[in-house]
Amino acid sequence: MAAQTEESDCAREQTKAEQDVDQVRQRAARDQQRLDSGAITSPKDLENLQHEITSLAKRQGNLEDVVLEIMERRESAQERVSELTERVSSVQSKIDSATERRTAAYQELDGEAAAVTKEREVVAGSVPADLLKLYEKLREQQGGVGAARLYQRRCEGCQLELNITEVNEVKAAARDAVLRCENCRRILVRTSESGL
């Protein structure tokens, strides 16, 4: 935007400078025409007119130099606008591409979440109501994880190893007994890798 503003400012400046040159040129042409017509006979008036024509020629040269300088600045500003427009277009293209990938990823995640939710409903239907209630309560308290796998005598919820007394209690417990970690209070899930 700043580059576009600079370019439009230069365009206005150039137009004004070209108008100034045109006015000087027209006035010089009128004076030259008066001089060439022979209508002025007074030597003093002729001298003044010639002096004015010389002065206007010098003024025109100076104004034309200003116009050239402004044109150079404008050209530089136009190049900057073109460069920045290309960069903006490139960045916008990358943004559009990233947005498309993000949308596709969201759709994929939504699909996975729906599938997992259905699976959870099926599994939750086979879990006793009181155990499901305990799990939901623990999940809320423990930041979304209400049960943790017991792996190599270590609770994967709190990452602490069970002491020998706790290990013996777990070993002695019935296969369908609900056991909880003494440290984090999550439900312990026993597997063949529990190290018992």
Number of C-alpha atoms within 10 A of each C-alpha: 9 9 18 16 12 18 21 15 15 20 18 14 17 20 15 13 19 17 14 17 21 15 13 21 17 13 15 21 14 13 17 15 12 14 18 10 9 9 10 13 9 9 9 10 12 16 12 12 18 16 12 16 21 13 14 20 15 13 16 19 14 13 19 17 13 17 21 15 13 20 17 13 17 21 15 15 22 18 14 16 19 14 13 15 15 12 12 12 12 12 12 12 12 12 12 12 12 12 12 12 12 12 12 12 12 12 12 12 12 12 12 12 12 12 12 12 12 12 12 12 11 11 10 13 11 10 11 9 11 9 13 15 12 14 17 16 13 19 16 11 13 16 8 11 15 21 24 21 18 24 19 15 21 20 26 18 20 14 14 14 17 18 11 10 9 15 17 12 11 21 13 9 12 10 10 7 8 13 18 17 23 14 13 17 17 25 24 23 17 21 12 9 11 16 13 14
